[in-house]
Amino acid sequence: MLTVGLILKKAREQSHKTIEDISSATRIKSQYLLKIENNEFEGFVSSTAVRGFIRSYANVLNLEAEKLVAIYRRQIGETDKVISKNTNKISTDGISITPQSIIIAGVFGFLTLVVGLLIYQFYQVQQPPILDIVNPNTSPISVESATYNIKGSTEDSVIVTLNGNPVTLTQDETFSVPVTLKAGENIYTIQAWKKGIEERKNTKQIVIVYDETKTEQAKQDNAPKSTSFNLETTEEAWVQIIADDIQQGVGVVAKNYKRDFQATKSISIVTGRPSITKFTLAGKQYAWTIRNGVGSLSCTQTLTEWECK
């Protein structure tokens, strides 16, 4: 069951606030705030005081205070009752108390309580359910990713839809729905109603703006940059040059061969005469890896630099 204590605790944790933060903002002692979070309402002067504390707590977290108070009243089963462990003495000076009067008063009080509870429960059933949207916590909201998770919470025995599609609730009546955004404005309508009472809905609308241009710019900013490399020989030599998986040249080059190339992600060079062949990348000359008289180098670009081996 979704209790007022659980709602307040979850909202506090999701806003990254401590009990001390709430205590400082509301001027309510931490021990009382913890009791409310744990649904321990004994030790307060009256439920009127508890309701005041709940309203103050809810206002700090930007929650709907009166709906939380309604949940609290439903939990304790009445609109206002003294819940202090200490009982007050009632003066009976001038009043004649008989067994019959006690029985009559008890029966009258019991009937009044029953009628009041029935009226209250009927009123509560007819009210739209609680629907709190946690993520996003404001609307409209601008995002730079094409995916987003819409999160929220409601109460027990409630049906929730997102743009008309059913939403699955967890055991603690929370939900998290991943959505794929189109460029620009995305409008989502979330509705909640108690089972069997579809005509009384709680409806909320959120607007998520996806700025696709920032995403594309970020991709461009993170894309590898083109780099210049040079190959020189002082005599004739057989060479093979591959840049970004495309062969740029292969065969015997003439004496005093010199040529510049461009590469973005990878370079592969092979020479039959490494002693007279020079390879320079981004202004730095690299030594050949020589096997059986043949020199070779393989280079790849990382996020920050080229690595050759």
C-alpha positions in Angstrom: 0.0 0.0 0.0 1.3 3.5 -0.9 1.5 5.3 2.4 2.2 9.0 3.1 5.5 8.1 4.8 6.7 6.1 1.8 5.7 8.9 -0.7 7.5 11.6 1.4 10.6 9.4 1.8 10.9 8.5 -1.9 10.4 12.1 -2.9 13.1 13.3 -0.5 15.6 10.7 -1.6 14.9 11.5 -5.3 15.5 15.2 -4.6 18.8 14.2 -2.8 17.8 15.9 0.4 18.5 14.6 3.9 16.2 14.6 6.9 18.3 17.5 8.3 17.6 19.5 5.1 13.9 19.0 5.6 14.1 19.8 9.3 16.0 23.0 8.6 13.5 24.1 5.9 10.4 23.3 8.0 11.7 23.9 11.5 10.3 20.5 12.5 12.5 18.3 14.6 14.2 15.4 12.7 12.8 12.8 15.0 9.2 13.8 14.1 10.0 13.8 10.4 11.4 10.3 10.7 8.3 9.1 12.5 6.2 10.4 9.7 8.3 8.7 7.1 8.0 5.4 9.1 4.2 6.0 9.5 4.6 6.0 13.3 2.1 8.6 14.4 2.1 8.0 18.2 3.8 10.6 20.3 2.3 13.6 18.5 -0.2 15.9 20.3 -3.0 15.2 17.7 -3.5 14.3 14.1 -4.0 18.0 13.4 -0.4 18.5 14.3 0.6 15.6 12.1 -1.4 17.1 9.1 0.4 20.4 9.6 3.8 18.6 9.6 2.9 16.7 6.4 1.8 19.9 4.6 5.1 21.6 5.5 7.1 18.5 4.5 5.2 18.2 1.2 5.6 22.0 0.3 9.4 21.7 0.7 9.4 18.9 -1.9 6.8 20.6 -4.2 4.3 17.8 -3.7 0.5 18.2 -3.5 0.1 18.6 0.2 -3.7 18.1 0.5 -3.6 14.8 -1.4 -0.9 13.6 1.0 -3.0 14.7 4.0 -5.9 12.8 2.4 -3.8 9.6 2.3 -2.7 10.1 5.9 -6.4 10.5 7.0 -7.2 7.3 5.1 -4.4 5.5 7.0 -5.6 6.4 10.5 -9.3 5.9 9.5 -10.6 9.3 10.7 -10.5 13.0 9.9 -8.9 14.0 13.2 -8.1 12.1 16.4 -5.8 12.5 19.4 -2.9 10.1 19.1 -0.8 11.1 22.0 -0.1 8.3 24.4 -0.8 10.7 27.3 -4.5 11.1 28.1 -6.0 14.3 29.4 -8.1 14.3 32.6 -11.6 15.6 32.1 -13.3 17.4 35.0 -16.7 16.0 35.9 -17.6 18.5 38.6 -21.3 19.1 38.5 -21.9 16.3 36.0 -23.7 13.1 37.0 -22.3 10.1 35.3 -24.3 6.9 35.3 -23.7 3.5 33.6 -26.7 4.2 31.4 -25.4 7.6 30.2 -22.0 6.0 29.5 -23.6 3.3 27.3 -25.8 5.8 25.5 -22.9 8.1 24.9 -20.8 5.2 23.7 -23.4 3.9 21.3 -24.0 7.4 19.9 -20.3 8.0 19.5 -19.9 4.7 17.8 -22.7 5.3 15.3 -21.4 8.8 14.6 -18.0 7.4 13.9 -19.3 4.7 11.6 -21.5 7.1 9.7 -18.6 9.5 9.4 -16.2 6.8 8.2 -18.7 5.7 5.6 -19.2 9.2 4.3 -15.5 9.8 4.3 -14.7 6.5 2.5 -17.4 7.3 -0.1 -15.9 10.7 -0.6 -12.4 9.3 -1.0 -13.5 6.7 -3.5 -15.1 9.4 -5.7 -11.9 11.4 -5.8 -9.3 11.0 -8.6 -6.2 9.1 -7.4 -2.9 10.6 -6.6 -0.6 11.0 -9.7 2.9 12.3 -9.0 5.3 12.8 -11.9 8.9 12.5 -10.7 10.8 12.6 -13.9 10.7 15.1 -15.5 10.1 17.3 -12.4 9.2 20.3 -14.6 7.5 20.8 -17.9 8.4 21.7 -20.6 11.9 20.3 -20.3 14.7 20.3 -23.0 16.9 17.3 -23.5 19.8 16.4 -25.8 19.2 12.6 -26.0 16.6 10.8 -28.2 15.7 8.5 -25.3 14.1 9.4 -22.0 12.5 7.7 -19.0 9.2 9.1 -17.7 8.8 8.2 -14.0 6.1 8.7 -11.4 4.0 7.2 -8.6 0.3 6.7 -7.8 -1.6 4.7 -5.2 -3.1 1.2 -4.8 -5.7 -0.2 -7.2 -5.1 2.4 -9.9 -4.8 2.1 -13.7 -2.3 4.4 -15.4 -1.9 5.1 -19.2 0.6 7.1 -21.2 -0.8 8.5 -24.4 -3.6 5.9 -24.1 -1.2 2.9 -23.7 -1.3 1.0 -20.4 1.6 1.5 -18.0 2.9 -1.3 -15.7 3.1 -0.4 -12.0 5.6 -1.9 -9.6 4.6 -3.4 -6.2 5.1 0.0 -4.6 2.8 1.7 -7.2 5.6 3.5 -9.1 6.3 3.4 -12.8 9.2 4.1 -15.3 8.4 4.2 -19.0 11.2 4.6 -21.6 10.2 6.7 -24.6 11.9 7.5 -27.9 11.8 11.2 -28.8 11.4 12.8 -32.2 13.2 16.1 -32.9 11.4 19.1 -31.5 8.4 19.0 -29.1 7.1 15.7 -27.7 3.8 15.8 -25.8 2.8 13.0 -23.4 -0.5 12.7 -21.5 -0.6 10.6 -18.4 -3.9 9.6 -16.9 -4.7 7.6 -13.7 -8.0 6.4 -12.4 -9.3 4.0 -9.7 -10.4 0.6 -11.0 -14.1 0.8 -11.9 -14.2 4.6 -11.7 -12.8 5.6 -15.1 -14.9 8.8 -15.3 -12.9 10.3 -12.5 -9.4 10.7 -13.9 -6.3 12.5 -12.7 -4.7 13.8 -16.0 -1.3 15.4 -16.3 0.6 16.5 -19.5 4.3 16.9 -19.9 6.3 18.4 -22.8 9.8 17.1 -23.7 11.8 19.1 -26.3 14.5 17.1 -28.0 17.2 19.4 -29.4 18.7 17.1 -32.1 21.1 19.8 -33.3 23.1 19.6 -30.0 23.4 15.8 -30.4 24.7 16.1 -33.9 27.1 18.8 -32.9 28.4 16.6 -30.1 28.9 13.8 -32.5 30.9 16.1 -34.8 32.9 17.4 -31.9 33.8 13.9 -30.8 34.5 12.6 -34.3 38.2 11.8 -35.1 40.0 14.6 -37.0 41.9 14.1 -40.2 45.7 14.0 -39.8 48.5 14.4 -42.4 51.3 11.8 -42.8 54.3 11.7 -45.2 56.3 9.0 -46.9 59.8 9.6 -48.3 62.4 7.4 -49.9 66.0 8.3 -51.0 66.2 5.4 -53.4 63.8 3.2 -55.3 61.7 1.0 -53.0 58.6 -1.1 -53.0 55.9 0.4 -50.8 52.2 -0.1 -49.9 50.2 2.7 -48.4 46.7 2.1 -46.9 44.7 5.0 -45.2 41.3 4.4 -43.5 41.2 1.0 -45.1 41.6 2.4 -48.6 44.8 1.6 -50.6 46.5 4.9 -51.6 49.4 3.3 -53.5 51.3 0.1 -54.0 54.4 -0.7 -56.1 58.0 0.5 -56.7 58.4 4.2 -56.2 61.2 6.3 -57.8 64.3 7.7 -56.1 63.6 10.7 -53.9 59.9 9.8 -53.7 58.0 12.2 -51.3 54.2 12.4 -50.9 51.7 13.6 -48.3 48.5 11.7 -47.4 45.5 12.2 -45.0 44.0 9.7 -42.6 41.2 9.8 -40.0 41.3 6.5 -38.1 43.9 4.1 -39.4 47.2 3.9 -41.4 49.1 0.8 -42.7 52.5 1.2 -44.3 54.8 -1.5 -45.7 58.3 -0.9 -47.4 60.7 -3.3 -48.9 63.6 -1.1 -48.0 63.1 0.4 -44.5 66.6 1.8 -44.3 66.0 4.4 -47.0 62.2 5.0 -46.3 61.0 7.6 -43.8 57.5 7.7 -42.3 56.3 10.9 -40.6 52.9 11.3 -38.9 51.7 14.6 -37.4 55.3 15.9 -37.5 56.7 12.9 -35.7 59.0 10.3 -37.4 58.4 6.6 -36.4 60.8 3.7 -36.5 59.9 0.6 -38.6 59.0 -2.8 -37.3 61.3 -5.0 -39.4 60.8 -8.7 -40.2 62.8 -10.5 -42.8 64.1 -7.2 -44.1 60.6 -5.8 -44.7 59.5 -2.7 -42.6 55.9 -2.2 -41.5 53.9 0.2 -39.4 50.2 0.1 -38.3 48.7 3.2 -36.7 45.3 3.9 -35.2 43.8 7.1 -33.9 42.5 7.2 -30.3 40.4 10.0 -28.8 43.6 12.0 -28.0 46.4 10.8 -30.2 47.8 8.3 -32.8 49.4 5.1 -31.8 51.8 3.3 -34.1 53.4 -0.1 -33.8 
